[in-house]
Amino acid sequence: MSPSLTNYLYFCNTGYLSPIPTLEYDNFIHTVSNSPNDINACQDAFNKLTAAYIYGSGVLDEITESERQAAINLLEQKGVANAAAIVEQALAKNEEVTKYMLTKIL
């Protein structure tokens, strides 16, 4: 299913734009369908889908240093193997955004 069709069907059913990262979703479905015995490829595709969903959800958009370990623990409990990397990337991005905003204010 194409990304635009996936978004369209989701919108028709819910009235909202799709929270599903369609490129990563399509890659995941393609990998699992074509190489179900390649566990490493399937796991990699799943990790990319999960990371894209977490980034796209906005849940880490305002994470702070004091929330770092709690966020890592929560993601690990949900089965996210690279939870620390995801949280570190979100913190770095948030720090860059904060610095940029401060330069515009000051």
Secondary structure, 3 states (H helix, E strand, C coil): CCHHHHHHHHHHHHCCCCCCCHHHHHHHHHHHHHCCCCHHHHHHHHHHHHHHHHHHHCCCCCCCHHHHHHHHHHHHHCCCCCHHHHHHHHHHHHHHHHHHHHHHHC
